[in-house]
Amino acid sequence: MTVLRTARLELVPITLSLVEAVMADHCADVEAIAGARFPGRWPGRALIERAFSASVERIRANPSLRLWGDRLMIVTHPTGERFIVGSVVFHGAPDDDGVVEIAYGVEPSSQGQGYGAEATCAMVEWALDQPGVRAVTASTFPWHTSSVKIIRRAGMEHCGWREHDLLGDLEVFERRRPDPPLFVGASTRLAVTRAANHRAG
């Protein structure tokens, strides 16, 4: 996967070696692999397994499936220092229906600066441009207003509900890839050509 760039962020692919370094609590190795520092709380095993919806063993068994599209959010400060401020993940490659689920997280000291929205919008666009992807979904609690705003900013609309084992119902959102244009017949092409010629004249 390539590095993606937004106005303020580099979205750097998450690799198996990076995940393993996090799980081994090797901060220096993670920062060397990412080329950036962690500015706040160090992620632990529980956070990693929750973020990827998979154990490290399942990630190792099929990293291309489990880490599909996943990226770190990296900010470069005016001093030139690079910091990891969060991540965007897809909970795996597209399913048999071409659907992927996106989620994001921003470390506490970097929240409230719009990084989550910036990264999520970019990654939804990226995902919908990938072969085989027909839709991107996201789920959040309806009371989590900041998360709902980010999801809606990415062009996603409410499509249903999903039950959470402990915390109640999750609201589910979806954005589908636009349908391809209908076949343009000869008569339609002729009408478009005439209209263009008329405007030019």
C-alpha positions in Angstrom: 0.0 0.0 0.0 1.1 3.5 -0.7 1.3 6.5 1.7 -1.7 8.8 1.3 -1.5 12.5 2.1 -4.2 14.9 3.1 -3.9 18.6 4.0 -2.2 17.9 7.4 -1.7 14.1 7.6 0.4 11.3 6.1 -1.6 8.1 6.2 1.0 5.4 6.4 0.2 1.7 5.9 0.1 -0.5 9.1 2.3 -3.5 8.6 2.6 -6.8 10.5 6.0 -5.9 11.8 4.6 -2.7 13.3 1.7 -4.6 15.0 4.1 -7.2 16.4 6.4 -4.4 17.7 3.4 -2.8 19.5 2.3 -6.2 20.9 5.9 -6.8 22.2 5.9 -3.3 23.9 8.9 -2.3 21.8 8.2 1.4 21.5 11.6 2.2 19.9 10.9 -0.4 17.2 7.4 1.0 16.4 8.7 4.5 16.1 11.6 3.3 13.9 9.2 1.4 11.6 6.7 4.3 11.4 9.4 7.0 11.3 7.4 8.9 13.8 7.0 9.2 17.6 4.0 8.5 19.9 3.0 11.7 21.6 0.7 10.2 24.2 -0.4 7.0 25.8 1.2 3.8 24.6 -1.2 1.3 23.0 -1.4 -2.1 24.5 -2.5 -5.5 23.4 -6.1 -5.0 24.3 -6.3 -1.7 22.3 -4.7 -3.4 19.3 -7.0 -6.4 19.3 -10.0 -4.1 19.8 -8.9 -1.8 16.9 -8.4 -4.7 14.4 -11.3 -6.9 15.7 -8.8 -9.8 15.7 -6.2 -11.3 17.9 -2.5 -11.0 16.9 -2.5 -14.7 16.0 -5.3 -14.1 13.4 -3.4 -11.0 12.1 -0.2 -13.1 11.7 -2.2 -15.9 9.9 -3.4 -13.5 7.2 -2.0 -10.0 7.4 -3.1 -8.9 4.0 -6.7 -9.7 5.0 -6.6 -8.4 8.5 -4.6 -5.2 7.8 -6.3 -4.3 4.5 -6.2 -0.6 4.0 -5.2 0.1 7.6 -3.1 3.2 8.2 -1.5 5.4 10.9 -2.2 9.1 11.0 1.1 11.0 11.2 1.5 14.7 11.7 4.7 16.7 11.0 5.2 19.6 13.4 6.8 22.8 12.3 10.0 21.6 14.0 10.1 18.7 11.6 9.3 16.1 14.2 6.7 13.5 13.1 4.1 12.2 15.5 1.6 9.3 15.3 -1.7 10.8 16.3 -4.1 8.0 15.5 -5.1 5.3 13.1 -7.8 4.4 10.6 -8.7 0.7 10.2 -11.1 -1.4 8.1 -11.7 -4.5 10.2 -10.5 -6.7 7.3 -10.7 -6.9 3.5 -14.0 -6.5 1.6 -16.4 -9.3 2.3 -18.2 -11.4 -0.3 -20.7 -8.5 -0.9 -17.8 -6.0 -1.4 -18.4 -4.3 1.9 -15.7 -3.0 4.3 -16.2 -1.5 7.8 -14.1 1.6 8.7 -13.2 2.8 12.2 -10.8 5.4 13.5 -9.1 6.4 16.8 -7.1 9.5 17.8 -4.9 9.5 20.8 -6.2 11.7 23.7 -3.7 14.7 23.4 -4.5 15.1 19.7 -8.3 15.0 19.8 -10.4 17.9 18.9 -8.2 19.0 16.0 -10.1 17.4 13.2 -7.6 14.7 12.5 -10.2 11.9 12.7 -12.5 13.5 10.2 -9.7 14.4 7.8 -8.3 10.8 7.8 -11.7 9.1 7.7 -12.9 11.2 4.7 -9.8 10.4 2.8 -9.9 6.7 3.6 -13.5 6.3 2.6 -12.7 7.8 -0.8 -9.7 5.5 -1.1 -11.7 2.4 -0.2 -14.5 3.1 -2.7 -11.9 3.4 -5.4 -10.5 -0.1 -4.7 -11.5 -3.0 -7.0 -14.2 -5.1 -5.5 -15.4 -2.6 -2.9 -19.1 -1.7 -3.3 -19.8 0.0 0.1 -18.1 1.3 3.2 -19.9 1.0 6.6 -19.3 2.4 10.0 -21.0 2.0 13.3 -21.1 4.1 16.5 -23.3 4.8 19.4 -26.0 7.4 18.7 -25.0 9.5 21.7 -21.4 9.7 20.4 -22.1 12.9 18.5 -18.6 13.7 17.5 -18.2 10.3 15.9 -21.6 10.6 14.1 -20.5 14.0 12.7 -17.3 12.5 11.3 -19.1 9.6 9.7 -21.6 11.9 8.1 -18.8 14.2 6.9 -17.5 11.2 5.0 -20.7 11.0 3.1 -22.2 8.1 5.0 -25.9 7.8 5.8 -27.9 5.9 8.4 -28.8 2.4 7.2 -29.8 0.5 10.3 -28.9 -0.7 13.8 -26.7 -3.4 15.3 -26.8 -4.7 18.9 -23.7 -4.4 21.1 -23.2 -7.1 23.7 -22.8 -4.7 26.6 -23.6 -1.1 25.7 -26.8 -1.2 23.7 -27.6 -0.5 20.1 -25.0 0.8 17.6 -26.2 3.0 14.7 -24.9 1.8 11.4 -24.0 4.1 8.5 -23.2 3.3 4.9 -21.8 4.9 1.7 -22.1 3.0 -1.5 -20.0 3.3 -4.7 -22.0 5.2 -7.3 -23.6 3.1 -10.0 -21.8 3.3 -13.3 -23.4 5.5 -15.9 -26.0 4.0 -18.2 -25.1 3.1 -21.7 -25.2 6.2 -23.9 -26.8 5.3 -27.3 -26.2 7.0 -30.6 -29.2 9.2 -30.4 -28.1 10.5 -26.9 -24.6 11.2 -28.2 -26.1 13.1 -31.2 -28.2 15.2 -28.9 -25.3 16.0 -26.6 -23.2 16.9 -29.7 -25.9 19.2 -31.1 -26.3 20.9 -27.7 -22.5 21.5 -27.4 -22.4 22.9 -31.0 -25.3 25.2 -30.2 -23.6 26.6 -27.1 -20.3 27.1 -29.1 -22.1 29.0 -31.8 
